[in-house]
Amino acid sequence: MPDDDRSAEPDAETVTATVTVDVKGEDVHELALEDVSSGGSEATYADLLAAVGLSPHEVTVLVDGRPVPEDQPVAVDRVTVLRLIKGG
């Protein structure tokens, strides 16, 4: 019998929050927030964009169909990204 009587469930600290980034008409990305946050602070919507190779100047981020500021901390588990300019 093991000396350790801890549950097999992970601690809240070890669970990684993930966000689905749906770039409309292109790809869907699953990102771990801890991997995209800049400088140890909370991940922002701009961090999500950078992680998928997009700039805030070319897209808008939507949460529940409404635009959100790119400098705000990510507070949801799914975002939609719409390109403002495409093609050449």
Buried (B, 14 or more C-beta within 10 A) or exposed (E): EEEEEEEEEEEEEEEEEBBEBBBEEEEEBEBEBEEBBEEEEEBBBBBBBBBBEBEBEEBBBBBEEEEBEBEEEBEEEEBBBBBEEEEE
